[in-house]
Each structure stands twice: as structure tokens, then as C-alpha cells.
């Protein structure tokens, strides 16, 4: 029996390992660029917690940063060999979830509804069908939306501090619907399931904020003040009209 070992086969293995390491290094470099842009977008949105008047401006800036991320995702997709998305997906899973969260926040702040997976994928330049290649995974989308829920919980509290007592009421209704939607899912993924379990605490926190607003009689202060001002202006206009009519009669 021969104990001969053909060492040339290990040379081929080394070539494979070197190629694998080269691909992963290129992926890491591109993901770092996306991470940097994502941090910038997150920082731009933080202004909403201290100045409600700058929400529109913050969303506009975040959208520009998201557009840059879309270009980086295009470059990233070109690095991934065909059919090997999930082999390397651990490099960008977390940052993609963060971007879903940021996009969901922007859309909610602008329009007040839940962004769809298709819209998020379009904004990032990704596919929605796994067979098409580099795509937005459903679990990444769901995880990102849950991150948004935690941010909205914080936003509701800060809105009260800034004197906006109506916004928490809208957020509360939105979160209740979001919670109901997630309850329709049979979640078996451990990470996603644990993150979903935290949603009930976010919902409870917002409900406590709404309760405090209600018992303090603050929720209609803004509307009542507006109505009072409007009624006062109407009365003044009526008085002016009557005065003019009296003068004309004289």
C-alpha cells in the first residue's frame, strides 16, 4: 500500500481559500461604506427628538444619504457570485436591517403609514425575489420594522416633552395596528421572535404616555386653543361687519 500524498491538491485548496478571503475582504470594505452612510442617516434623524419643526428637513437629508447607500448596494451585489447570496449575507444583514428601520422612519414621518418591503427594496436598489439574486430578505425587513417601533416609542415620549400632545395618540394607533399585524405571523426564527416579544413593551410604553396625556387633559389643548382662536376671529369679524353696517345706515 502506498503512503504517497499528492501535495498538488493542497495547492488547489489554497487557491480556493485565497479567492474566498479576497471576496470577503472586498465585501467588508463595501459594507463599511454602507455602514458609514447609515450612521449619517441615523444622526440626521435624531433631530426629531429635540426639534419637531425640522422633521421635514431631516427626512430630506436622510433620503439623500439612502440614495448613496443604494449605489453602494449595487457595487456590493456585483461582488457576490451567482447563487451564493446566503453564503456571504452575514456581512450585511445587520446594516440592511438598520437601513430598513431608517427608511421606515422616514416614510412614517412623511406620510404616517408603514412602508412596504417592495418600497424599501426599490429605494435600496434591491430585488424582492430570491431567484433574482441580491435581494431584501423578508426577515431583514421584519427586523428593521421592529427597530422602528422602538424608535417611535422614544419619539412619542419626546413629542410630549416638546409640547406636541396629539402625535403620541397617532403613534399609539399605528403601533397597535403594527402589533396586530405581527401577531398574524407564526414566527419561528429565534432572533426575530425575541425582537417581536420586545414590541409589546414598546406598545405598553406608548400606552402609558397616552394615558398620562388623557388624565392630565392635555390631548385636546392644541385643538381647543386653535378652535378658541378661530372663534375669537369669527366674533371679531362679525363685530366689524355689524359696525360697518351701522355706519352705512347712518
BELVENTA-V520196 format. One record per backbone hydrogen bond with DSSP energy under -1.0 kcal/mol. NH is the residue of the N-H (numbers start at 1). CO is the residue of the C=O. E is the energy in kcal/mol with one decimal. If there is no record, write none. Layout:
nh = [NH:NH]
co = [CO:CO]
e = [E:E]
This chain:
nh = [7:9:12:13:14:15:16:17:18:19:20:21:22:23:24:25:26:27:28:29:30:31:32:33:34:35:36:37:38:39:40:41:42:43:44:45:48:49:50:51:54:55:58:59:60:61:62:63:64:65:66:67:68:69:70:71:72:73:74:75:76:77:78:79:84:91:93:96:97:98:99:100:101:102:103:104:105:106:107:108:109:110:111:112:120:121:122:123:124:126:127:132:133:136:141:142:143:144:145:146:147:148:149:150:151:152:153:154:155:156:157:158:159:160:161:162:163:164:170:171:172:173:174:175:176:177:178:179:180:181:182:183:184:185:187:193:194:195:196:197:198:199:202:203:204:205:206:207:208:209:210:211:212:213:214:215:216:217:218:221:224:225:226:227:228:229:230:231:232:233:234:235:236:237:238:239:240:241:242:243:244:245:246:247:248:249:250]
co = [5:6:8:9:10:11:12:13:14:15:16:17:18:19:20:21:22:23:24:25:26:27:28:29:30:31:32:33:34:35:36:37:38:39:40:41:45:46:47:47:51:52:54:55:56:57:58:59:60:61:62:63:64:65:66:67:68:69:70:71:72:73:74:76:81:88:89:92:93:94:95:96:97:98:99:100:101:102:103:104:105:106:107:108:116:117:118:119:120:121:134:129:130:127:137:138:139:140:141:142:143:144:145:146:147:148:149:150:151:152:153:154:155:156:157:158:160:159:166:167:168:169:170:171:172:173:174:175:176:177:178:179:181:182:185:189:190:191:192:193:194:196:198:199:200:201:202:203:204:205:206:207:208:209:210:211:212:214:213:218:220:221:222:223:224:225:226:227:228:229:230:231:232:233:234:235:236:237:238:239:240:241:242:243:244:245:246]
e = [-1.1:-1.2:-1.4:-1.6:-2.3:-1.9:-1.8:-2.4:-2.9:-2.2:-2.3:-2.5:-2.1:-2.2:-2.2:-2.1:-2.0:-2.2:-2.5:-2.0:-1.9:-2.7:-1.9:-1.3:-1.8:-2.7:-2.3:-2.1:-2.4:-2.3:-1.8:-2.2:-2.3:-2.4:-2.2:-1.4:-1.6:-1.6:-1.7:-1.9:-1.4:-1.3:-2.3:-2.4:-2.0:-2.1:-2.4:-2.2:-1.5:-1.8:-2.4:-1.9:-1.2:-1.8:-1.9:-1.3:-1.8:-2.4:-1.6:-1.7:-2.4:-2.6:-1.0:-1.5:-1.9:-2.1:-1.4:-2.1:-2.0:-2.0:-1.8:-2.2:-2.1:-2.2:-2.7:-2.7:-2.2:-2.4:-2.6:-2.3:-2.8:-2.1:-3.0:-1.6:-2.1:-2.6:-2.1:-2.4:-1.7:-3.1:-1.8:-1.6:-1.6:-2.8:-1.9:-2.6:-2.3:-2.1:-2.0:-1.6:-1.6:-1.6:-1.6:-1.3:-1.6:-2.6:-1.7:-1.6:-2.5:-2.5:-1.4:-2.2:-2.1:-1.3:-1.5:-1.7:-1.7:-2.9:-1.4:-2.6:-2.4:-1.8:-2.2:-2.8:-2.1:-1.9:-2.3:-2.7:-2.0:-2.1:-2.1:-1.6:-1.0:-1.4:-1.2:-2.8:-2.4:-2.0:-2.2:-2.0:-1.0:-1.4:-1.5:-2.6:-2.2:-2.2:-1.9:-2.3:-2.0:-1.6:-2.6:-2.4:-2.3:-2.1:-2.3:-2.7:-1.3:-1.2:-2.5:-1.4:-3.3:-2.6:-2.1:-2.7:-2.7:-2.4:-2.4:-2.8:-2.4:-2.3:-2.1:-2.6:-2.3:-2.4:-2.5:-2.4:-2.3:-2.3:-2.4:-2.2:-2.3:-2.2:-2.2:-2.1:-2.3:-2.0:-1.8]
